[in-house]
Amino acid sequence: MADTLAARHHDAAVDPESAARLAGTGLGLSVIANDGDDFAGWHDAVRRGFLDTTATPAQRDATRDAWRSRRLLGVRDPSGPVPQWPVGTFSSWIGMLSVPGGEVPSCAISSVTVAPTHRRRGIARAMMEGELRVAASLGVPVASLTASEAPLYGRYGFAAAASVAEVDIDIKRTGWAGPTPAGRVDFITREGWRAVVPEVFERVRVARGGEFSMPDGHWDRFAGTRADAEHPERLRAVQVTDPSGVVRGAALYTVTENEADFTKSRVDVQSLITDGDDAYAALWRFFVELDLVQIVHAAELSIDEPLLWMLTDRRAATVTVYDHHYVRILDVPAALQARRYRRSGRILLVITDPLGIAEGRFVMTVDDDGTAVVVPAGARATATITVEAGIAELSALLLGQVSARVLAAAGRIRATDAAAFDDVFRWDPPARLSYWY
Ligand SMILES: CC(C)(COP(=O)(O)OP(=O)(O)OC[C@H]1O[C@@H](n2cnc3c(N)ncnc32)[C@H](O)[C@@H]1OP(=O)(O)O)[C@@H](O)C(=O)NCCC(=O)NCCS
C-alpha cells in the first residue's frame, strides 16, 4: 500500500489554494522534477538555506540520485535577478512511522527553507499548509519531521512526540559496570558498516515507536559512501557479532584529537544500532573503555538508556533530553487505529485543528487486546473519559511517550480523567528516533 501511496504522493499536483495565495504576491509554486534542469538551482537554494556551501557538480548529482523518491517543491520569484534559484524549498516523501505495536504511513517533510531575502512573508506557511492538504487528500494518516528550531511547527499542528537524549560521558571518571557478553567486537570498513547495518536496523525499527523507515540515501550519507559526503575519512566503524558469527550491531564514530592533551581526545558516536542487550553492552563497553579519550558523546538516544546503569560512576554521564521527532495527525481514526494501547477504554475525543484538516468528535473504543476502533461521534455520544485537545496535543500522544497527565497539568488538554486517559495511551519502551531526516 505504502508504495502506491508514495507514487501518488510524489506525482500529485500542487495545492491550488497555496498556489493561488502565492500567485497573489507575484510568486510561483511548482513541483520540481527530480531529473529536470531546475534541480540544480533548487538544490543550491536548500544548501544556502541551511548555511551550507554551494554544491559541487558531484555533490549535486549524488543528492539528485539519493532524493529521486522525494517530492520537491519550489517557490519562484520571477522578478529576481537569478530566477532559477527558488526563494522557497520543501521536500516530502512517504515513509513508515513506527507506533506502539505497529507502523503507519507518514508524510516525511524536509528541506524547508525560505531565502533570507523573502522571509516572514508567509512562504513557509503556504508551502506547509498546502503540502499537508495534499497529503491529507491522498489519505496519508500522519505527517512527521525533525526540526531545526522548536517554535516553528506547532502552529501547523505538529508536536514533539518523541524526545531523545544526548549524553556526554567522562570516561576517565568511570569504569564499566555492565556485563561482558560473549561474541566479539571488530573494526570494519565504512563500506562494511554500510553493508551490515540496514539489516540490524530493520530488525529493531518497528519494535520502538518513533523510529522511521530509513530515507533513500541516508545510509550512504552516514557511512560517507556518497559523493557528497563531507570528511568521510574521519569515520571509524565497528561491528559486534554473536558467538555464532551473526552481526548483531554496529557503530560509527569520529575522533577529535585534544591538541593540548593527547590523552584527552573526544569521541562522537555517530550511530550505534544493536538488536539486543548483548550487542548493546559489547559496543558501549568498547566506547567506555577507549584509551586516550576523555569524552564520549552520543545523541538521538532513547530516554531510557540502560547505559546509565552500566557505569561505575553515574555522574560521569551528563544527560540532556530534547525534542526530536515531530508528528502531526492528518486522519484521526487511521492514525489512532494503527497503534496498540495499554488498557481498554471508551474515550470521547473532541479535537480542534488550526488548519481544519483533522478536527471533529470521535469515539475511541479500545478492546482488551489493545486494538482500537475510532469512529466519528454524534453530538450525543458518551464515553467514560472525555478529552478536549488540539490536533498537536493528540499528535504528541500518538507515540505513547508523552504523558497525558503532564499535558493536562500544563493546560494543553482537558480530560475528565487525565490519569485514566494516560493509562490507555502511554507505552513502554518510550519512543525514539535514532537519526535526523
Ligand atoms: C524557518 C523558515 C523556513 C521560515 O520561513 P518564512 O517564510 O519566514 O516563514 P513564514 O513567513 O511562512 O512564517 C510562518 C509562521 O512561522 C513563524 N516563524 C517563522 N520563522 C520562525 C522562527 N525562526 N521562529 C519562530 N517563528 C517563526 C512566523 O512568525 C509565522 O507565524 P504565523 O504565520 O503563525 O503568524 C525560514 O526562516 C528558514 O529558511 N530558516 C532557515 C532554515 C530552517 O531552519 N528551516 C527549517 C528546517 S526544519
PDBQT file of the ligand as one rigid body, heavy atoms in Angstrom, charges set to zero:
ROOT
HETATM    1  C1  LIG A 501      12.095  28.727   9.119  1.00  0.00    +0.000 C 
HETATM    2  C2  LIG A 501      11.815  29.360   7.761  1.00  0.00    +0.000 C 
HETATM    3  C3  LIG A 501      11.564  28.271   6.725  1.00  0.00    +0.000 C 
HETATM    4  C4  LIG A 501      10.565  30.248   7.898  1.00  0.00    +0.000 C 
HETATM    5  O1  LIG A 501      10.201  30.744   6.624  1.00  0.00    +0.000 OA
HETATM    6  P1  LIG A 501       9.261  32.046   6.448  1.00  0.00    +0.000 P 
HETATM    7  O2  LIG A 501       8.801  32.095   5.036  1.00  0.00    +0.000 OA
HETATM    8  O3  LIG A 501       9.957  33.219   7.005  1.00  0.00    +0.000 OA
HETATM    9  O4  LIG A 501       8.020  31.672   7.364  1.00  0.00    +0.000 OA
HETATM   10  P2  LIG A 501       6.556  32.335   7.241  1.00  0.00    +0.000 P 
HETATM   11  O5  LIG A 501       6.690  33.787   6.865  1.00  0.00    +0.000 OA
HETATM   12  O6  LIG A 501       5.702  31.500   6.375  1.00  0.00    +0.000 OA
HETATM   13  O7  LIG A 501       6.101  32.205   8.741  1.00  0.00    +0.000 OA
HETATM   14  C5  LIG A 501       5.115  31.293   9.165  1.00  0.00    +0.000 C 
HETATM   15  C6  LIG A 501       4.972  31.460  10.637  1.00  0.00    +0.000 C 
HETATM   16  O8  LIG A 501       6.139  30.952  11.313  1.00  0.00    +0.000 OA
HETATM   17  C7  LIG A 501       6.685  31.965  12.159  1.00  0.00    +0.000 C 
HETATM   18  N1  LIG A 501       8.132  31.808  12.105  1.00  0.00    +0.000 N 
HETATM   19  C8  LIG A 501       8.894  31.770  11.007  1.00  0.00    +0.000 A 
HETATM   20  N2  LIG A 501      10.174  31.576  11.359  1.00  0.00    +0.000 NA
HETATM   21  C9  LIG A 501      10.210  31.480  12.696  1.00  0.00    +0.000 A 
HETATM   22  C10 LIG A 501      11.245  31.270  13.627  1.00  0.00    +0.000 A 
HETATM   23  N3  LIG A 501      12.531  31.119  13.239  1.00  0.00    +0.000 N 
HETATM   24  N4  LIG A 501      10.921  31.195  14.933  1.00  0.00    +0.000 NA
HETATM   25  C11 LIG A 501       9.633  31.351  15.340  1.00  0.00    +0.000 A 
HETATM   26  N5  LIG A 501       8.605  31.554  14.474  1.00  0.00    +0.000 NA
HETATM   27  C12 LIG A 501       8.900  31.615  13.179  1.00  0.00    +0.000 A 
HETATM   28  C13 LIG A 501       6.207  33.265  11.577  1.00  0.00    +0.000 C 
HETATM   29  O9  LIG A 501       6.186  34.263  12.552  1.00  0.00    +0.000 OA
HETATM   30  C14 LIG A 501       4.824  32.899  11.076  1.00  0.00    +0.000 C 
HETATM   31  O10 LIG A 501       3.920  32.869  12.156  1.00  0.00    +0.000 OA
HETATM   32  P3  LIG A 501       2.335  32.984  11.898  1.00  0.00    +0.000 P 
HETATM   33  O11 LIG A 501       2.049  32.630  10.472  1.00  0.00    +0.000 OA
HETATM   34  O12 LIG A 501       1.743  31.984  12.840  1.00  0.00    +0.000 OA
HETATM   35  O13 LIG A 501       1.993  34.393  12.227  1.00  0.00    +0.000 OA
HETATM   36  C15 LIG A 501      12.996  30.254   7.302  1.00  0.00    +0.000 C 
HETATM   37  O14 LIG A 501      13.253  31.215   8.290  1.00  0.00    +0.000 OA
HETATM   38  C16 LIG A 501      14.271  29.481   7.042  1.00  0.00    +0.000 C 
HETATM   39  O15 LIG A 501      14.539  29.090   5.901  1.00  0.00    +0.000 OA
HETATM   40  N6  LIG A 501      15.125  29.253   8.078  1.00  0.00    +0.000 N 
HETATM   41  C17 LIG A 501      16.410  28.571   7.909  1.00  0.00    +0.000 C 
HETATM   42  C18 LIG A 501      16.243  27.103   7.522  1.00  0.00    +0.000 C 
HETATM   43  C19 LIG A 501      15.430  26.346   8.550  1.00  0.00    +0.000 C 
HETATM   44  O16 LIG A 501      15.706  26.346   9.748  1.00  0.00    +0.000 OA
HETATM   45  N7  LIG A 501      14.373  25.663   8.075  1.00  0.00    +0.000 N 
HETATM   46  C20 LIG A 501      13.523  24.838   8.897  1.00  0.00    +0.000 C 
HETATM   47  C21 LIG A 501      14.026  23.443   8.804  1.00  0.00    +0.000 C 
HETATM   48  S1  LIG A 501      13.232  22.334   9.904  1.00  0.00    +0.000 SA
ENDROOT
TORSDOF 0
